[in-house]
């Protein structure tokens, strides 16, 4: 049994994406537990640095996923869009990618601005309510991203076709 380099890089991309999601969640919990606003602001800015790995993982997964599809259907009369599990996996990846590119950074950026305003004592009157709202939305973001990632993993493992990396 041989394994293609594309398949191995796909696994690396998935690992980086999982690590980024877990690290982001841990840093989010650390931000919430901080009592000092300056430490909270510093920790919140670390989340942005961790989030910068996500586009790298997404590009790697996209490129190697295309390579895996090419490897799977090279010389085959079948087409990739006839495989329901693969189409579902691609759609879930697209939803996860859009959710991660649009909502995650927006929510953390808004919360960081609010923390900065609280530290500068220029926060709006409803700052605590806004903070609770941002925290709830960020928790929901991580929950949705985790469910999407688990569904993608489920489809990868239990899809009806042989994985393209194993020849």
C-alpha positions in Angstrom: 0.0 0.0 0.0 1.4 3.4 -1.1 0.4 6.8 0.2 0.7 9.9 -1.9 2.4 13.1 -0.7 -0.8 14.9 -1.4 -2.7 12.8 1.0 0.0 13.3 3.7 -0.1 17.0 3.2 -3.9 16.9 3.4 -3.5 15.2 6.8 -1.0 17.9 7.9 -3.5 20.6 6.9 -6.3 19.0 8.8 -4.0 18.7 11.8 -3.1 22.4 11.6 -6.8 23.3 11.3 -7.7 21.2 14.4 -4.8 22.6 16.4 -5.8 26.2 15.4 -9.4 25.6 16.4 -8.4 24.0 19.8 -5.8 26.7 20.5 -8.3 29.5 19.7 -10.9 27.9 22.0 -8.3 27.6 24.8 -7.2 31.3 24.4 -10.9 32.4 24.3 -11.4 30.7 27.7 -8.3 32.3 29.0 -9.5 35.8 27.9 -12.7 35.2 29.8 -11.0 34.2 33.0 -8.6 37.2 33.1 -9.6 39.9 35.5 -6.9 42.5 34.7 -8.0 44.3 31.5 -4.5 44.8 30.2 -3.8 41.1 30.5 -7.2 40.4 28.9 -6.3 42.7 26.0 -2.9 41.0 25.6 -4.4 37.6 25.6 -7.1 38.6 23.2 -4.5 39.8 20.8 -2.8 36.4 21.0 -6.0 34.9 19.6 -5.5 37.0 16.4 -2.0 35.5 16.0 -3.3 32.0 16.4 -6.1 32.7 13.9 -3.5 33.6 11.3 -2.7 29.9 10.9 -6.3 29.2 9.7 -5.8 30.6 6.2 -2.6 28.6 5.8 -4.5 25.4 6.8 -7.4 26.2 4.5 -5.2 26.8 1.4 -3.3 23.6 2.2 -6.5 21.6 2.5 -8.0 23.1 -0.6 -4.9 22.5 -2.8 -4.3 19.0 -1.5 -8.0 18.2 -1.6 -8.1 19.1 -5.3 -4.9 16.9 -5.7 -6.6 14.0 -4.0 -9.7 14.3 -6.2 -7.4 14.4 -9.2 -5.6 11.3 -8.0 -8.8 9.5 -7.3 -10.4 10.0 -10.6 -7.3 9.9 -12.9 -8.1 7.5 -15.7 -11.6 6.7 -14.3 -14.8 7.1 -16.2 -16.5 8.3 -13.0 -16.8 12.0 -12.1 -16.3 13.4 -8.6 -19.6 15.1 -8.4 -21.4 11.7 -8.6 -20.1 10.8 -5.1 -22.5 12.3 -2.6 -20.2 12.0 0.4 -17.5 14.0 -1.5 -19.9 16.7 -2.6 -21.2 17.0 1.0 -17.7 17.2 2.3 -16.8 20.0 -0.1 -20.0 21.9 0.8 -19.3 21.5 4.6 -15.7 22.7 4.0 -17.0 25.7 2.1 -19.4 26.6 4.9 -16.7 26.1 7.5 -14.3 28.3 5.5 -16.8 31.1 5.1 -17.7 30.9 8.7 -14.1 31.0 9.8 -13.2 33.8 7.4 -16.1 36.1 8.1 -17.6 35.6 11.6 -14.6 34.4 13.7 -12.3 37.4 13.0 -15.2 39.9 13.1 -16.3 38.7 16.6 -12.8 38.6 18.1 -11.9 42.0 16.6 -15.1 43.5 18.1 -14.5 41.9 21.4 -10.8 43.2 21.4 -12.0 46.7 20.6 -14.4 46.5 23.5 -11.7 45.3 25.9 -9.5 48.1 24.7 -12.3 50.6 25.3 -12.8 49.2 28.8 -9.1 49.4 29.5 -9.1 53.1 28.3 -12.3 53.7 30.3 -14.1 54.9 27.2 -16.5 52.0 26.9 -20.2 52.4 26.2 -22.7 52.2 29.0 -23.8 48.7 27.9 -20.2 47.3 27.8 -20.9 44.3 30.1 -24.0 43.3 28.0 -21.9 43.6 24.8 -19.1 41.5 26.3 -21.6 38.8 27.3 -23.0 38.9 23.8 -19.6 38.6 22.1 -18.6 35.8 24.5 -21.8 33.9 23.7 -21.3 34.4 19.9 -17.7 33.3 20.1 -18.7 30.2 22.0 -21.3 29.5 19.3 -18.7 30.1 16.6 -16.4 27.5 18.1 -19.2 25.0 18.6 -20.3 25.4 14.9 -16.7 25.1 13.6 -16.2 22.0 15.8 -19.4 20.3 14.5 -18.5 21.1 10.9 -15.0 19.7 11.4 -16.3 16.5 12.9 -18.8 16.1 10.1 -16.1 16.5 7.6 -14.0 14.0 9.4 -16.9 11.6 9.6 -17.5 11.9 5.8 -13.8 11.4 5.2 -13.6 8.2 7.3 -16.9 6.7 6.5 -17.4 7.9 2.9 -18.3 5.2 0.4 -15.2 5.6 -1.7 -11.6 4.5 -1.1 -9.6 7.5 0.0 -7.5 9.0 -2.9 -4.3 9.0 -0.8 -4.2 5.2 -0.6 -3.3 3.5 -3.8 
